[in-house]
Structure formats: C-alpha cells, structure tokens
Amino acid sequence: MTSHPWTTTGVPDGAGRDGERRPRLTWADAARGLAIVLVVLYHAADWFRMAGFDTRDLQQVNMALRSLRMPLFFAVSGMFAARWVAGGWGALARGKLALLLWVFWIWEAVTAVVRLLLGMRGYAEEVWPTVVREILLAPLVPRTELWFLWTLAVFFVVARATRRLPPAVQVGAAALVAAFALTGWNVQNLAWRGVAEYLVFFLGGLHLRAFLERLATTLTWLRSLAIVVVWGAVVAVARVLELEDVPGVYLLCGAAGVLAGIVVARALSRLGPLRRLGARTLPVYVAHAAFLLLIAILSGRAVLAFYDPLGQSLPPGLLTGLPGWGWATHPWPLTNLLPLLATPLVVWLGLRLQDLAVRAGAWWLYEPPWQPGRRLTA
C-alpha cells in the first residue's frame, strides 16, 4: 500500500479493490444530512428576515457556520464522485450531469414562478417575459438558491477533464483560486463564484477520500474535541481580527470546517433519521427554497392580517415598514425561533413532496424523463 494520502479515481465508487461492494459509510450519510439541515436553516433565517422578522442573531450563527456548511457538502459529494470521474464522458453526461442539470432546470423554474406569484418580482404581467427568459438562460446564468446543483455539475466536468493531472496539482491549483475567491470576490452570480470558492473541497473529497475515511474511523474523543476546538478558534480569530479578507485565511477555516463536520457527523451517525435524510438530500434541496418563501412570506402577512383589522399596534420589534417589502425589522428575540421551527418542517415537506410526486407519476421532477427508474441521488 502506498503511503501518500491521495486516492486514485480508477476504482468505482462504493467498490473495494477486489471489486466487492463497500459497506455504506453511515457517517457520510450523517454528514450530508447535517449539511442539508444547515443549508435549509441558513436560507430560513434569510427569508424570514426578508419577510420582516428579525433573525439577525441566527444569521450571525449561520455566518459562523459558513466555513462548515458548504465545504462539508462539497467534500462529501467529492468522496462519492470517483466512478463518474473514472468513467467515460458519455456515461458522465448521460448519468450524473443529466440528473443534476435536468433537476436544476426544472426546480429553477418552479422557484422562479413561486417568487413571481408571491409578488417578489413586481406585477406579473410585466415580469413574466423576464422570468421566462431567465429560466431559459438558467443553465448559463443560475439565479436561485439551487446554484449548488449547477456548480456540482461543473465540478464533475472539471474533475473528469483534469483526471490525468496529478491529484496534488489539481487540489493545489483549486486551493490557490479558492484562497482569493473566499476573500469575497465581487462576482454577483452565486454559482459562478461558488465554482471558484468550493472546487478545492470537491477535489479534496475526491482525492483524499482514503484520508478522510481513516480520520473518521480512528477518531477518539480527545482528537474529536481538539479538531472542533481548533476549527472554532480559527473561525473566531479570523472574525475578531477581521482576517477573513486575507487570502488563504478563509480557505484554512473551510478546511478545518470539513474536519469538524466529519467529527460532528461521526458523533451523530447513530441517529437513523439523520442518516436517512443524508441518503435523500436531493428532494429537500430542490424544494426547500419554494417552501421557505411560502412559509416566511405568508407568516409575515398572517401577522399583519391578525393585527390590522383589530386596529392594534404590532408587538415591539416584529413588523413595520420596509421599502420594497412593506415591512422592516426591529429586535424581537423570539423571531429567531421561527427559522428553527421552519427548518424541520421544510425538510419533511421536501421528502413528502417527492413521495407524492412519484406516486402521482411526476417522478420526472427528480430525474430525467428519458431515464426513468434510475433513481440517482445527487
């Protein structure tokens, strides 16, 4: 056995060198489940804030978790990318790329229509042509919270195109780009920026899978505590000393965040619901933005509808005027609980929606219609 940490991409994902199927990594499922919960929570805090509820405290927590949330998600995705990278272009295009881009496009359209119907884009008759044009251009210019799927598709293409380069070169080049991109590059499109910021974590998961698996299986409570403490200290120092815009600092935070995420995932891997969620992140991810928009905005309108007919003033710090939305926020600590309550609801709704859609024959919302029955997962 070689001593270097790099994993080759010549062995199909999930198979050992003898061709036998590897047992499922429960901690990896838990990691994906943890990551999708954090993604939903992040957007929940944002949308409740935009709907008029004060969630600034929770948004600060989400900012602290930034170095764990997406780096962990992309690293674990990279760990299971080997068979697609090792295969031919045709298999990649017909399989993983077809799934990611089809589902991205369908749900990009769904999310755009939900935004329009909720009045977020002005008058419908004036905005419909713009929305249709944006949907058609979405494969080139992603515009919603579903940018992860588009970016992931790009990562598979990059990994396949560069597979003959030494892994150290691939990861090193991506790290150099990320070191500057994570300082806050002013690229308005989240998906484009995400390619520069997170490719290193995807490639790291792809090529360092053996190292990450070994880390997860050899964790002791002392080593686990040390990893989490180091991650927290690095993030805290970067924030307190305002070093996040220094090239390389936030990359270090992200690398520590991946390791800390693995520690947390390993500790939570006994939770069956979290593992099962980790095996079904796709239906939650694609539907979470639409559900959160509905819940957050309708919650805000419900508060106004309750108080306005009674002629009463709103509770201090709940909802008042905000240009463009009609409301604004003031401190009201209980509003930070609303996204926390909405997150498990939205996760449950995403899973149940897929179940209902499949029973109703709308399975094509979750996989390409020309490939029925593949049941691929992102």
Salt bridges, closest charged atoms under 4 A:
ASP13 OD1 - ARG209 NH1 2.74
ASP29 OD2 - ARG24 NE 2.51
ASP29 OD1 - ARG32 NH2 2.59
ASP54 OD2 - ARG56 NH2 2.81
GLU134 OE1 - ARG121 NH1 3.16
GLU134 OE2 - ARG143 NE 3.92
GLU145 OE1 - ARG115 NH2 2.88
GLU197 OE2 - ARG193 NE 3.58
GLU213 OE2 - ARG22 NH1 3.61
GLU213 OE2 - ARG209 NE 2.44
GLU244 OE2 - ARG239 NE 3.76
ASP355 OD1 - ARG280 NH2 3.09
ASP355 OD2 - ARG352 NH2 2.61
GLU367 OE2 - ARG375 NH1 2.02
